Amino acid sequence: MELDDLSDRQRELLHDYVSMVQSSPHNLVSARARGELWTRHVPECLALARLLVDRRGPLLDLGSGGGLPGVILAVAHPGREVHLIDATAKKTRFLEEVNEALGLEMTVHTGRAEEVSRGTLRGRFATVTARAVAPLNRLVPLAAPFLAPTGLLVAVKGERWRSELEKAAPQLRAQRLVVLGSPASLPLTFRGDQPLRLVMIGRRGTPLLLPALPRNLWAT
C-alpha cells in the first residue's frame, strides 16, 4: 500500500497527521525521524498496512508513541477497530488530539502494557503491532496477553532480529507461541531506503492471511 493506493481523503488525513507531529512541542519522535516522516516512516507504515489488509478483527498498536504505525493503520484501514496504548500521558494526549482532529474513532489507552492487559483488553486482539518498542524477549510477554486465540503479534524490527529471536526463545516457550514468519520468509516489497523487517508470532496453526504479493525477500 502506497500513497497512490489511498483516497484523496486518506492522503489529506496523512498530511494533517504528519503536520501535527512536526508542529507538536512534545518529543514524539526523534529529530532525525521528523525529517524522515515522508521518506521512511510513513511509507514503512503503509507497507505494514498493506500486509495486514486481509486480517480482520480488532487491532492493537502497542507502545504507540507518536502514532507510528497505529495512526497510519487507522487511516489506511477505515472501519477497522484500532486501539493504541502508550504509558506516557503526553503522548496519549497527542494521540487523542489526532483522533479528534482527524475523526478516526481510534481508542487510546494510557498505561503500562502489563497493567492494561489485566483488564478488558486481555485476549481481545486479532493483531498486535509493535514498532521500536522493546527487544523481543521483553516484547513477547507484554504483547501475548492481548492476543486472541488466533491472534498475531507483528513486530517491526531492525537488523538484529535474529539475535533478538534467539534471546526470546524462553519467553516464546513460556507463552506457548511460535514464530510464524520472519524477514527471511515473508513476501512483501517495501520501497524505502531501509528494508522492512517483520517478525510475526502467534500460536501454532494461526493463519498469517498474507495478501497476494510478488515474491521479493527482504534483506536479512
One Martini backbone bead per residue (centre of mass of N, CA, C, O) as a GRO file, in nm:
protein
  220
    1MET     BB    1   0.095   0.038   0.025
    2GLU     BB    2   0.033   0.360  -0.106
    3LEU     BB    3  -0.053   0.672  -0.172
    4ASP     BB    4  -0.195   0.590  -0.448
    5ASP     BB    5  -0.402   0.386  -0.288
    6LEU     BB    6  -0.535   0.630  -0.181
    7SER     BB    7  -0.741   0.853  -0.098
    8ASP     BB    8  -0.778   1.180  -0.077
    9ARG     BB    9  -0.860   1.175   0.222
   10GLN     BB   10  -0.626   1.001   0.328
   11ARG     BB   11  -0.400   1.192   0.240
   12GLU     BB   12  -0.498   1.430   0.407
   13LEU     BB   13  -0.470   1.291   0.682
   14LEU     BB   14  -0.166   1.241   0.666
   15HIS     BB   15  -0.081   1.535   0.643
   16ASP     BB   16  -0.208   1.625   0.909
   17TYR     BB   17  -0.050   1.436   1.091
   18VAL     BB   18   0.238   1.524   1.019
   19SER     BB   19   0.195   1.818   1.105
   20MET     BB   20   0.143   1.751   1.404
   21VAL     BB   21   0.415   1.625   1.464
   22GLN     BB   22   0.599   1.867   1.367
   23SER     BB   23   0.438   2.086   1.571
   24SER     BB   24   0.502   1.954   1.821
   25PRO     BB   25   0.640   2.009   2.148
   26HIS     BB   26   0.687   1.719   2.159
   27ASN     BB   27   0.879   1.411   2.194
   28LEU     BB   28   0.770   1.188   1.968
   29VAL     BB   29   1.023   1.218   1.786
   30SER     BB   30   1.295   1.235   1.637
   31ALA     BB   31   1.470   1.452   1.453
   32ARG     BB   32   1.521   1.254   1.225
   33ALA     BB   33   1.227   1.151   1.190
   34ARG     BB   34   1.100   1.419   1.104
   35GLY     BB   35   1.274   1.413   0.826
   36GLU     BB   36   1.147   1.094   0.760
   37LEU     BB   37   0.839   1.062   0.729
   38TRP     BB   38   0.809   1.051   0.401
   39THR     BB   39   1.066   0.852   0.336
   40ARG     BB   40   1.001   0.620   0.573
   41HIS     BB   41   0.764   0.595   0.790
   42VAL     BB   42   0.509   0.604   0.618
   43PRO     BB   43   0.584   0.385   0.408
   44GLU     BB   44   0.624   0.159   0.618
   45CYS     BB   45   0.332   0.167   0.734
   46LEU     BB   46   0.194   0.107   0.460
   47ALA     BB   47   0.322  -0.169   0.422
   48LEU     BB   48   0.189  -0.287   0.672
   49ALA     BB   49  -0.102  -0.235   0.584
   50ARG     BB   50  -0.089  -0.423   0.341
   51LEU     BB   51  -0.034  -0.687   0.498
   52LEU     BB   52  -0.314  -0.640   0.692
   53VAL     BB   53  -0.576  -0.633   0.505
   54ASP     BB   54  -0.683  -0.951   0.576
   55ARG     BB   55  -0.706  -0.876   0.875
   56ARG     BB   56  -0.928  -0.927   1.114
   57GLY     BB   57  -1.020  -0.737   1.360
   58PRO     BB   58  -0.877  -0.624   1.620
   59LEU     BB   59  -0.635  -0.357   1.682
   60LEU     BB   60  -0.303  -0.327   1.834
   61ASP     BB   61  -0.093  -0.060   1.944
   62LEU     BB   62   0.216  -0.091   2.090
   63GLY     BB   63   0.369   0.174   2.179
   64SER     BB   64   0.285   0.435   1.994
   65GLY     BB   65   0.344   0.720   2.071
   66GLY     BB   66   0.308   0.918   1.777
   67GLY     BB   67   0.158   0.681   1.573
   68LEU     BB   68   0.383   0.460   1.490
   69PRO     BB   69   0.143   0.291   1.311
   70GLY     BB   70  -0.152   0.339   1.416
   71VAL     BB   71  -0.257   0.584   1.250
   72ILE     BB   72  -0.200   0.468   0.970
   73LEU     BB   73  -0.385   0.221   0.999
   74ALA     BB   74  -0.648   0.382   1.043
   75VAL     BB   75  -0.640   0.526   0.769
   76ALA     BB   76  -0.605   0.266   0.579
   77HIS     BB   77  -0.846   0.121   0.783
   78PRO     BB   78  -1.143   0.182   0.756
   79GLY     BB   79  -1.345   0.042   1.027
   80ARG     BB   80  -1.132  -0.044   1.207
   81GLU     BB   81  -1.041  -0.164   1.510
   82VAL     BB   82  -0.845   0.076   1.702
   83HIS     BB   83  -0.571   0.049   1.930
   84LEU     BB   84  -0.388   0.257   2.172
   85ILE     BB   85  -0.071   0.230   2.351
   86ASP     BB   86   0.060   0.427   2.632
   87ALA     BB   87   0.254   0.543   2.915
   88THR     BB   88   0.251   0.838   2.800
   89ALA     BB   89   0.052   1.107   2.843
   90LYS     BB   90   0.149   1.309   2.620
   91LYS     BB   91   0.104   1.102   2.390
   92THR     BB   92  -0.199   1.038   2.435
   93ARG     BB   93  -0.294   1.327   2.401
   94PHE     BB   94  -0.205   1.349   2.111
   95LEU     BB   95  -0.375   1.110   2.003
   96GLU     BB   96  -0.644   1.242   2.076
   97GLU     BB   97  -0.610   1.486   1.894
   98VAL     BB   98  -0.591   1.328   1.634
   99ASN     BB   99  -0.859   1.180   1.655
  100GLU     BB  100  -1.034   1.439   1.650
  101ALA     BB  101  -0.920   1.587   1.396
  102LEU     BB  102  -0.960   1.316   1.199
  103GLY     BB  103  -1.190   1.111   1.273
  104LEU     BB  104  -1.101   0.789   1.358
  105GLU     BB  105  -1.201   0.621   1.618
  106MET     BB  106  -1.004   0.569   1.822
  107THR     BB  107  -0.846   0.392   2.099
  108VAL     BB  108  -0.706   0.533   2.393
  109HIS     BB  109  -0.434   0.425   2.611
  110THR     BB  110  -0.318   0.465   2.947
  111GLY     BB  111  -0.031   0.260   3.005
  112ARG     BB  112   0.089  -0.026   3.103
  113ALA     BB  113   0.072  -0.323   2.956
  114GLU     BB  114   0.074  -0.510   3.216
  115GLU     BB  115  -0.186  -0.358   3.324
  116VAL     BB  116  -0.394  -0.343   3.088
  117SER     BB  117  -0.403  -0.666   3.038
  118ARG     BB  118  -0.594  -0.717   3.304
  119GLY     BB  119  -0.834  -0.631   3.149
  120THR     BB  120  -1.060  -0.603   2.877
  121LEU     BB  121  -0.811  -0.656   2.659
  122ARG     BB  122  -0.786  -0.940   2.711
  123GLY     BB  123  -0.786  -1.148   2.435
  124ARG     BB  124  -0.894  -0.945   2.174
  125PHE     BB  125  -0.663  -0.965   1.943
  126ALA     BB  126  -0.574  -1.026   1.612
  127THR     BB  127  -0.373  -0.769   1.632
  128VAL     BB  128  -0.026  -0.689   1.714
  129THR     BB  129   0.164  -0.400   1.723
  130ALA     BB  130   0.532  -0.322   1.695
  131ARG     BB  131   0.743  -0.021   1.706
  132ALA     BB  132   1.008   0.047   1.873
  133VAL     BB  133   0.980  -0.083   2.181
  134ALA     BB  134   1.127  -0.383   2.210
  135PRO     BB  135   1.267  -0.648   2.271
  136LEU     BB  136   1.148  -0.965   2.236
  137ASN     BB  137   1.191  -1.062   2.537
  138ARG     BB  138   0.991  -0.817   2.626
  139LEU     BB  139   0.751  -0.813   2.420
  140VAL     BB  140   0.607  -1.086   2.441
  141PRO     BB  141   0.490  -1.056   2.737
  142LEU     BB  142   0.327  -0.795   2.665
  143ALA     BB  143   0.150  -0.906   2.412
  144ALA     BB  144   0.019  -1.187   2.470
  145PRO     BB  145  -0.241  -1.107   2.646
  146PHE     BB  146  -0.391  -0.965   2.388
  147LEU     BB  147  -0.430  -1.226   2.242
  148ALA     BB  148  -0.596  -1.410   2.060
  149PRO     BB  149  -0.602  -1.735   1.975
  150THR     BB  150  -0.544  -1.610   1.656
  151GLY     BB  151  -0.327  -1.418   1.713
  152LEU     BB  152  -0.095  -1.146   1.604
  153LEU     BB  153   0.241  -1.065   1.616
  154VAL     BB  154   0.380  -0.751   1.486
  155ALA     BB  155   0.727  -0.693   1.447
  156VAL     BB  156   0.931  -0.420   1.414
  157LYS     BB  157   1.263  -0.458   1.302
  158GLY     BB  158   1.592  -0.493   1.291
  159GLU     BB  159   1.903  -0.635   1.217
  160ARG     BB  160   1.873  -0.802   1.514
  161TRP     BB  161   1.644  -1.023   1.496
  162ARG     BB  162   1.789  -1.292   1.543
  163SER     BB  163   1.903  -1.238   1.829
  164GLU     BB  164   1.630  -1.175   1.955
  165LEU     BB  165   1.505  -1.454   1.910
  166GLU     BB  166   1.704  -1.617   2.076
  167LYS     BB  167   1.645  -1.462   2.350
  168ALA     BB  168   1.315  -1.531   2.326
  169ALA     BB  169   1.269  -1.839   2.364
  170PRO     BB  170   1.160  -1.858   2.660
  171GLN     BB  171   0.909  -1.673   2.614
  172LEU     BB  172   0.776  -1.841   2.395
  173ARG     BB  173   0.740  -2.096   2.563
  174ALA     BB  174   0.576  -1.970   2.799
  175GLN     BB  175   0.344  -1.865   2.577
  176ARG     BB  176   0.302  -2.064   2.338
  177LEU     BB  177   0.490  -1.959   2.100
  178VAL     BB  178   0.553  -1.880   1.748
  179VAL     BB  179   0.716  -1.855   1.450
  180LEU     BB  180   0.550  -1.758   1.136
  181GLY     BB  181   0.745  -1.508   1.060
  182SER     BB  182   1.013  -1.365   0.863
  183PRO     BB  183   1.240  -1.186   0.676
  184ALA     BB  184   1.315  -1.471   0.520
  185SER     BB  185   0.977  -1.541   0.432
  186LEU     BB  186   0.834  -1.274   0.354
  187PRO     BB  187   0.608  -1.133   0.114
  188LEU     BB  188   0.752  -0.806   0.062
  189THR     BB  189   0.748  -0.472  -0.053
  190PHE     BB  190   0.980  -0.202   0.028
  191ARG     BB  191   1.003   0.145  -0.072
  192GLY     BB  192   1.301   0.198   0.078
  193ASP     BB  193   1.603   0.251   0.234
  194GLN     BB  194   1.485   0.036   0.426
  195PRO     BB  195   1.428  -0.258   0.543
  196LEU     BB  196   1.152  -0.457   0.617
  197ARG     BB  197   1.122  -0.604   0.946
  198LEU     BB  198   0.935  -0.896   1.028
  199VAL     BB  199   0.788  -1.041   1.320
  200MET     BB  200   0.578  -1.334   1.347
  201ILE     BB  201   0.350  -1.412   1.619
  202GLY     BB  202   0.203  -1.725   1.746
  203ARG     BB  203   0.004  -1.975   1.734
  204ARG     BB  204  -0.017  -2.273   1.633
  205GLY     BB  205  -0.194  -2.232   1.318
  206THR     BB  206  -0.187  -1.946   1.256
  207PRO     BB  207  -0.293  -1.735   1.023
  208LEU     BB  208  -0.157  -1.484   0.822
  209LEU     BB  209  -0.307  -1.358   0.575
  210LEU     BB  210  -0.170  -1.296   0.309
  211PRO     BB  211  -0.133  -1.124   0.050
  212ALA     BB  212  -0.097  -1.099  -0.286
  213LEU     BB  213   0.252  -1.101  -0.354
  214PRO     BB  214   0.539  -1.044  -0.462
  215ARG     BB  215   0.837  -1.203  -0.472
  216ASN     BB  216   1.044  -1.039  -0.210
  217LEU     BB  217   1.303  -1.052  -0.024
  218TRP     BB  218   1.435  -0.955   0.241
  219ALA     BB  219   1.675  -0.824   0.400
  220THR     BB  220   1.918  -0.979   0.653
   0.00000   0.00000   0.00000
